[in-house]
Amino acid sequence: MVFPVPGGQTVALQGADLDIAPGEFISLIGPSGCGKTTLLRLMADLIRPTGGELTVGGESPEAARRRRAYGYVFQAPALMEWRNVLSNVLLPLEVMNVPGDRKARAREMLRLVGLEKFERSYPWQLSGGMQQRVSIARALAFDPPLLFMDEPFGALDEITREMLNLELLRLWRETGKTVVFVTHSISEAVFLSSRVVVMTARPGKIEGIVPIDLPHPRGDDTREDPRFFAAATEVRELLRRGHA
Ligand SMILES: Nc1ncnc2c1ncn2[C@@H]1O[C@H](COP(=O)(O)OP(=O)(O)OP(=O)(O)O)[C@@H](O)[C@H]1O
């Protein structure tokens, strides 16, 4: 993926070779500028590749987008301040004129993220973590098989983040979705993932892929498991190798 810039070009990604199986939880980790967001945006058809090949569920990213094959959760919750929680989750269903009982569907998504009691609240009445849960419910409204998440918990405190990690894992196990998750945190990546994709910059590429052999359900004990430390060390070493 090459971007034109004044007086030249930036090679954002080169040699990003990756196959993701249905139902996997994949984390992308790497230093600033290594192309994590670019890779996610390519998969989501928010930008078009300048080279190489990319398919989502066996079809082009554009076809996957038109089929509403994925939900996208951004770094900031990006909720409509004048709409309450329920109508924020309803919004994509209304815009796309989805048939059926939309409210029941939106409420079901709010239940999944544990916010069923807050449907009448407005975004400004919620904490940052709760707002991010609303945006996850909104991304799930279409029941897409795929969920793209770009550093969704980066701005939250450590304890809230750990709690949301647990919730996200529960949700992933309950729904069987495929998740591609961008993070800067080694422990978050190892805790959540079935595989951690370690990327390095200039040009952005995949340095290595670390399979995470930790049993489910994962919880506080997981972080004490020697396998957790071993995987975190492996990820750290790959990141260091990229820096060298
Ligand atoms: N639209 C664009 N135009 C020009 N250059 C771009 C554009 N989008 C990304 N880039 C460049 O591509 C490279 C990868 O950017 P990207 O945002 O994917 O990195 P990242 O790994 O997500 O970084 P961060 O961790 O800081 O979010 C960077 O050098 C960036 O400057």
Ligand as a Chemical Component Dictionary entry (heavy atoms), coordinates in Angstrom:
data_LIG
# 
_chem_comp.id                   LIG 
_chem_comp.type                 NON-POLYMER 
_chem_comp.pdbx_formal_charge   0 
_chem_comp.three_letter_code    LIG 
# 
loop_
_chem_comp_atom.comp_id 
_chem_comp_atom.atom_id 
_chem_comp_atom.alt_atom_id 
_chem_comp_atom.type_symbol 
_chem_comp_atom.charge 
_chem_comp_atom.model_Cartn_x 
_chem_comp_atom.model_Cartn_y 
_chem_comp_atom.model_Cartn_z 
_chem_comp_atom.pdbx_ordinal 
LIG N1  N1  N 0 -4.002 8.809 3.790  1  
LIG C1  C1  C 0 -2.675 8.782 3.937  2  
LIG N2  N2  N 0 -1.867 9.548 3.200  3  
LIG C2  C2  C 0 -0.532 9.505 3.317  4  
LIG N3  N3  N 0 0.120  8.695 4.184  5  
LIG C3  C3  C 0 -0.645 7.895 4.949  6  
LIG C4  C4  C 0 -2.071 7.902 4.900  7  
LIG N4  N4  N 0 -2.553 6.993 5.805  8  
LIG C5  C5  C 0 -1.463 6.476 6.394  9  
LIG N5  N5  N 0 -0.324 6.985 5.900  10 
LIG C6  C6  C 0 1.054  6.635 6.283  11 
LIG O1  O1  O 0 1.149  5.228 6.277  12 
LIG C7  C7  C 0 1.923  4.761 7.379  13 
LIG C8  C8  C 0 1.082  3.804 8.223  14 
LIG O2  O2  O 0 0.056  4.535 8.891  15 
LIG P1  P1  P 0 -1.000 3.842 9.875  16 
LIG O3  O3  O 0 -1.928 4.898 10.337 17 
LIG O4  O4  O 0 -1.568 2.658 9.206  18 
LIG O5  O5  O 0 -0.056 3.369 11.064 19 
LIG P2  P2  P 0 -0.459 2.732 12.473 20 
LIG O6  O6  O 0 0.422  1.556 12.652 21 
LIG O7  O7  O 0 -1.921 2.524 12.532 22 
LIG O8  O8  O 0 -0.010 3.911 13.463 23 
LIG P3  P3  P 0 -0.594 4.329 14.916 24 
LIG O9  O9  O 0 -0.191 3.251 15.848 25 
LIG O10 O10 O 0 0.134  5.619 15.191 26 
LIG O11 O11 O 0 -2.081 4.507 14.767 27 
LIG C9  C9  C 0 2.391  5.998 8.117  28 
LIG O12 O12 O 0 3.677  6.327 7.654  29 
LIG C10 C10 C 0 1.392  7.063 7.706  30 
LIG O13 O13 O 0 1.974  8.341 7.729  31 
# 
loop_
_chem_comp_bond.comp_id 
_chem_comp_bond.atom_id_1 
_chem_comp_bond.atom_id_2 
_chem_comp_bond.value_order 
_chem_comp_bond.pdbx_ordinal 
LIG N1  C1  SING 1  
LIG C1  N2  SING 2  
LIG C1  C4  DOUB 3  
LIG N2  C2  DOUB 4  
LIG C2  N3  SING 5  
LIG N3  C3  DOUB 6  
LIG C3  C4  SING 7  
LIG C3  N5  SING 8  
LIG C4  N4  SING 9  
LIG N4  C5  DOUB 10 
LIG C5  N5  SING 11 
LIG N5  C6  SING 12 
LIG C6  O1  SING 13 
LIG C6  C10 SING 14 
LIG O1  C7  SING 15 
LIG C7  C8  SING 16 
LIG C7  C9  SING 17 
LIG C8  O2  SING 18 
LIG O2  P1  SING 19 
LIG P1  O3  DOUB 20 
LIG P1  O4  SING 21 
LIG P1  O5  SING 22 
LIG O5  P2  SING 23 
LIG P2  O6  DOUB 24 
LIG P2  O7  SING 25 
LIG P2  O8  SING 26 
LIG O8  P3  SING 27 
LIG P3  O9  DOUB 28 
LIG P3  O10 SING 29 
LIG P3  O11 SING 30 
LIG C9  O12 SING 31 
LIG C9  C10 SING 32 
LIG C10 O13 SING 33 
# 
